[in-house]
Amino acid sequence: ATYAANPNYWAKGMPYLDGLKINYYADESGTVLAMQAGDIDIYPVVPLKGGEPILNSPNFNILRHASADYRSIHMRVDQAPFKDKRVRQAVAYCIDRAALVKSLFNGAAAVANDHSFAPVYVDTELANSDIPQRTQDHAKAKALLAEAGVNSVDVTLTTGQYLEMPQYAVAIREYCKPVGINVTLNVMPTDQYYGSGDNRPWLVVPMGETDWAARGTVAQAVGPEFPTGALWNAAHWSNPDFDKLFADYNAELDHQNRKKLSLELAKIQHEEVPVIIGYWIAAQRATTKAVQGFPAAPDNFIDLRATWLSS
């Protein structure tokens, strides 16, 4: 795809580049090879798994920024075994989040707490300070299952063959074994997992893993996944209190009130656990040494207005 600069762009003097060419590759390895060969100047989203030849090379500039990129482990709340929130909570208490950050990302991520209000967003301070961080606690998980009257759980976790997602699924299976939650893995080609039309497995499986790209605002992250009837509400979750608070949050202009609403929304997500959000993945971008003015950023979308190439 090729683009030419708009000579009548509203910001006078921008963009600095005369044009842009975007190359598309079938997988990450193709992009890595193209950058090593000098075919591309900017790799906007460099994965930790598979991106090592770029990330470890002195020939490129690596830009990192805290992000709200994450994987959600959704559990169908309208079906057994996850109708009882205590079963969902039990799964969440099985997860060793700090270990995942270390093993899957070598520290290039941050522990998350089963709500959407990542620290990188504005108005989320209370959501990240006032809710106790959920940590691995197998005794707590066993107690929750007992309270729910559940001796054991058998469930299939379906995921796509994408980046670290299969490894995360394997970790979940192992984390859950000690409490009697028996997870069978179903790893599908990514295009088949997401599908199209009426055949979209990720929206119907009892337990699934989804890669969610970082959005510019928390509302953009919450909107597609959590409100009742949302297009990508894979957990099939419905909470009228959450829906009302989310509408109030979107309409609120005062920062202090938005912080309070963020906290209340995060509390509901953390308590109900329609999805497990175990970590926030740091944004990593790579450029050749010739690229100047290209910013680090917390999301996957790029702003090239101030970017230019040195000789």
C-alpha positions in Angstrom: 0.0 0.0 0.0 1.4 3.4 -1.0 0.5 6.8 0.3 1.4 10.3 -0.7 1.7 13.3 1.6 -1.3 15.6 1.6 -0.1 19.0 0.5 -3.1 20.7 2.2 -2.7 19.0 5.5 -4.0 21.2 8.3 -0.7 21.1 10.4 1.5 23.4 8.3 4.8 21.9 7.3 3.7 18.3 8.2 4.1 15.5 7.4 7.8 15.7 6.8 7.9 12.6 4.6 6.8 12.9 0.9 5.2 9.5 1.0 4.9 6.1 2.7 5.0 2.5 1.5 3.6 -0.3 3.7 4.6 -3.9 3.1 2.6 -6.8 4.4 4.1 -10.1 5.4 2.4 -13.5 6.1 4.1 -13.8 9.5 6.6 -12.2 11.9 9.6 -14.1 10.4 8.9 -12.5 7.1 8.9 -9.0 8.6 12.1 -9.7 10.5 13.9 -10.9 7.4 12.7 -7.9 5.4 14.1 -5.5 8.1 17.4 -7.3 8.2 17.6 -7.1 4.4 17.0 -3.3 4.5 13.6 -3.6 2.8 11.8 -1.7 5.5 12.7 1.1 7.9 10.1 0.8 10.6 8.7 -2.3 12.4 5.7 -0.9 14.3 5.0 -3.8 16.6 8.0 -6.1 17.3 7.0 -9.3 19.2 9.4 -10.6 21.9 8.9 -14.1 20.7 10.3 -14.2 17.1 11.6 -10.6 17.1 14.9 -11.4 18.8 17.1 -10.9 15.7 15.8 -7.3 15.6 15.6 -6.6 19.3 19.1 -7.9 20.0 20.8 -6.2 17.0 22.9 -3.0 17.3 21.8 -2.0 13.8 18.3 -0.9 14.9 16.8 1.5 17.3 14.4 -0.1 19.8 11.6 2.1 21.2 9.7 0.8 24.3 6.7 2.1 26.1 4.4 0.8 28.8 1.2 -0.4 27.1 -2.3 -1.8 27.5 -1.7 -4.7 25.1 -3.0 -7.9 26.7 -4.3 -11.4 26.2 -7.7 -12.2 27.8 -8.7 -15.6 29.0 -12.5 -15.5 28.6 -14.8 -17.9 30.3 -18.4 -18.4 29.2 -20.5 -17.2 32.1 -23.7 -18.5 30.6 -22.5 -22.1 30.5 -21.1 -24.7 32.9 -18.5 -24.8 34.5 -18.2 -21.1 34.6 -21.7 -19.9 35.6 -20.6 -19.6 39.2 -18.2 -16.7 39.5 -16.3 -18.6 42.3 -15.2 -21.1 39.6 -13.9 -18.3 37.5 -12.2 -16.7 40.5 -10.6 -20.1 41.2 -9.0 -20.1 37.8 -7.8 -16.6 38.3 -6.1 -17.5 41.6 -4.2 -20.3 39.9 -2.3 -17.9 37.7 1.3 -16.9 38.6 1.4 -13.5 36.9 4.9 -12.5 37.9 6.2 -15.8 36.5 4.4 -15.2 33.2 6.0 -11.8 32.8 9.4 -13.3 33.3 9.0 -16.5 31.3 7.0 -15.2 28.3 8.4 -11.7 28.0 11.7 -11.6 29.9 10.3 -8.8 31.9 9.0 -6.7 29.0 5.5 -6.7 30.4 3.7 -5.8 33.6 1.5 -7.8 36.0 -2.2 -7.1 35.5 -5.2 -7.6 37.8 -8.2 -8.9 35.9 -9.6 -5.5 34.9 -9.2 -3.3 31.9 -7.9 -0.1 33.6 -4.2 -0.4 32.8 -1.8 2.1 34.5 -0.9 3.6 31.2 -4.3 5.1 30.8 -5.4 8.4 32.5 -7.9 8.3 35.3 -6.9 4.8 36.4 -4.8 5.6 39.5 -7.5 4.4 42.0 -8.2 1.2 40.0 -4.5 0.3 40.3 -4.0 1.3 43.9 -7.2 0.4 45.8 -7.8 -3.2 44.5 -5.5 -5.8 46.0 -3.4 -7.5 43.4 -4.5 -11.0 42.7 -1.7 -13.5 43.1 -1.3 -17.2 42.8 -3.1 -18.9 45.7 -3.9 -22.5 45.2 -5.4 -22.9 48.7 -7.8 -20.0 47.9 -8.7 -21.5 44.6 -9.5 -24.9 46.2 -11.6 -23.1 48.8 -13.6 -21.3 46.1 -14.3 -24.5 44.3 -15.5 -26.1 47.5 -17.8 -23.2 48.2 -19.2 -23.6 44.7 -19.8 -27.3 45.4 -17.4 -28.3 42.6 -14.9 -31.2 43.1 -13.2 -30.8 39.8 -13.5 -29.0 36.5 -12.9 -30.3 33.0 -12.7 -27.7 30.3 -11.1 -27.1 26.9 -9.1 -23.9 26.4 -9.1 -22.9 22.7 -6.5 -20.4 21.4 -4.8 -19.3 18.2 -1.3 -20.1 17.0 0.0 -16.6 17.6 3.1 -15.2 19.3 3.2 -16.4 23.0 -0.5 -17.4 23.2 0.1 -21.2 23.0 2.8 -21.0 25.6 0.4 -19.0 27.9 -2.3 -21.6 27.4 0.2 -24.3 28.4 1.1 -22.4 31.5 -2.6 -22.0 32.5 -3.1 -25.8 32.1 -0.2 -26.4 34.4 -1.1 -23.8 36.9 -4.7 -25.2 37.2 -3.8 -28.9 37.7 -3.0 -28.7 41.4 -6.6 -27.6 42.3 -8.4 -30.1 40.1 -9.1 -27.8 37.2 -8.2 -30.0 34.2 -7.6 -27.9 31.1 -7.4 -29.5 27.6 -5.7 -27.4 25.0 -7.0 -26.8 21.5 -4.6 -24.7 19.5 -6.0 -23.6 16.1 -4.5 -21.7 13.2 -5.2 -18.1 14.0 -7.4 -17.4 10.9 -9.5 -20.4 11.8 -9.8 -19.5 15.4 -11.2 -16.0 14.7 -12.9 -17.1 11.5 -15.5 -15.0 9.8 -19.3 -14.6 9.4 -21.2 -17.2 11.4 -18.1 -19.3 12.0 -16.1 -17.6 14.7 -14.9 -20.2 17.2 -13.4 -17.6 19.6 -16.9 -16.2 20.3 -18.5 -19.5 21.2 -15.9 -21.7 22.9 -16.4 -22.3 26.7 -12.9 -20.9 27.4 -10.7 -19.0 25.0 -7.7 -16.8 24.6 -7.8 -13.5 22.7 -5.0 -11.1 21.8 -6.2 -7.6 22.4 -4.2 -4.7 20.9 -3.8 -1.6 23.0 -6.3 1.1 22.4 -5.9 4.8 22.7 -8.3 5.1 25.6 -9.7 2.6 28.1 -13.2 3.1 26.8 -12.1 1.8 23.4 -10.7 -1.3 25.2 -13.8 -1.9 27.3 -16.5 -1.2 24.7 -16.1 -4.1 22.4 -15.6 -6.8 25.1 -17.6 -6.2 28.3 -20.9 -4.4 28.0 -24.0 -6.5 27.6 -24.4 -7.6 24.0 -21.0 -6.1 22.9 -19.9 -7.4 19.5 -16.8 -9.2 20.9 -18.2 -10.2 24.3 -16.7 -13.7 24.1 -17.5 -14.4 27.8 -21.2 -13.6 27.1 -21.2 -11.6 30.3 -24.0 -9.2 31.3 -23.9 -6.9 34.3 -26.4 -4.0 34.3 -24.5 -2.2 37.1 -21.3 -2.3 34.9 -23.2 -1.2 31.8 -24.7 1.9 33.7 -21.3 2.8 35.2 -19.6 2.5 31.9 -22.1 4.8 30.3 -21.6 7.3 33.2 -17.8 7.0 32.8 -18.0 7.8 29.1 -20.2 10.8 29.7 -18.1 12.2 32.7 -15.7 15.1 32.0 -14.3 15.6 35.5 -11.1 13.8 36.1 -11.7 13.1 39.8 -15.1 11.6 39.1 -13.7 9.5 36.3 -11.1 8.1 38.6 -13.9 7.1 41.0 -15.9 5.5 38.2 -12.8 3.7 36.9 -12.4 2.2 40.4 -16.0 1.0 40.6 -15.8 -0.5 37.1 -12.5 -2.2 37.8 -13.9 -3.7 41.1 -16.8 -5.3 39.2 -14.5 -6.8 36.6 -12.1 -8.0 39.3 -14.9 -9.6 41.3 -16.9 -11.1 38.4 -13.9 -12.3 36.4 -15.5 -12.8 33.0 -12.0 -12.7 31.7 -8.6 -13.1 33.2 -6.2 -10.3 32.3 -2.8 -11.5 33.6 -0.3 -9.1 32.0 0.2 -5.9 30.0 2.7 -6.3 27.2 5.2 -3.5 26.7 5.0 -1.8 23.3 8.1 -2.4 21.2 8.9 -0.6 18.0 12.1 -0.9 15.9 13.6 1.5 13.3 16.7 1.7 11.2 19.3 4.2 12.3 18.2 6.5 9.5 14.7 7.0 10.9 14.3 10.2 13.0 11.4 11.6 15.0 9.5 8.4 15.2 7.9 8.2 18.7 7.6 5.4 21.2 3.9 5.0 22.2 1.6 3.0 24.4 -0.5 1.6 21.6 -0.1 -0.2 18.2 -1.1 2.8 16.0 1.6 5.0 14.5 1.9 8.8 14.0 4.4 9.5 11.3 3.8 13.3 11.0 7.1 14.3 12.6 9.1 11.4 11.2 11.9 11.9 8.7 14.9 10.1 7.2 18.5 11.1 7.7 21.0 10.4 4.9 
